[in-house]
Amino acid sequence: MSVKTSNAFGDITINNNAIAVVAGFNALECYGVVDLVARNAKESFSELFKNQSLTRGVKITSTGNHITVDLNVILKYGVSINAVAESVKSTVKYGVEKFTGMIVDAVNIKVIGVRV
């Protein structure tokens, strides 16, 4: 699936995988985020053979010009989960909106675990 928009110069189509790479990169840049993890066992097995660590644990849902980002993350031990989650939300929202020029409705974060 992809996001479509148009402007004075023509139509623009952005693949959800490209948006997932941007969201994953922005999430990993935040302090306290150690890794992104797969959403389920089937996806985890299929990603063993791919070299796309930035899209692992990222799900993009789009309706019209609105985007929803779901992230599954592992956090660093000892950080405030709420503070890191808010930081990731704002960073990913800003990065995806800047990249696509569209509105990000929500950034949902699921903390899968903590790593020492």
DAGIJO-V932574 format. One record per run of one state. SS is the DSSP state (A for helix, B for strand, O for the rest). FROM is the first residue (numbers start at 1). TO is the last residue. If there is no record, write none. Layout:
# DAGIJO-V932574
ss,from,to
SS,FROM,TO
SS,FROM,TO
This chain:
# DAGIJO-V932574
ss,from,to
O,1,1
B,2,7
O,8,9
B,10,15
A,16,28
O,29,32
B,33,36
O,37,40
A,41,49
O,50,57
B,58,63
O,64,65
B,66,76
O,77,80
A,81,100
O,101,102
B,103,115
O,116,116
